Amino acid sequence: MDNNVTLKGKVQKIFANTTGTGKRVANFNILWQNEKFKYYFKCVAWEDLAREIESIGEGGVVKFNGSLRVDSWEKDGKRIFETKVNVHEITERSEGSQHASDDDAPF
């Protein structure tokens, strides 16, 4: 079974940092919308791809290929699951304003 995702949308809410082992990571949302709906996807990029997302900035448009990943953890005795898109390759980009954001973003 293939696990391939291609998304193109507006970069939202970038949270970038360096892990304890020195790897750069950027967690961010992608906003994809049409005339009727807005969809938000949680995404994660590592190392050079994380730096590229940071340089594109919030409000920039990006197209990338990746795969789905599911993280899970325990909270208050319950198992929590979260699906994200793990970025493998950025194929298109246009930079945005570091101050641009979409206040409607749910996460």
Secondary structure by P-SEA (a helix, b strand, c coil): ccbbbbbbbbbcbbbbbbcccbbbbbbbbbbbbcccbbbbbbbcccaaaaaaaaaacccbbbbbbbbbbbbbbbcccbbbbbbbbbbccccbbbbcccccccccccc
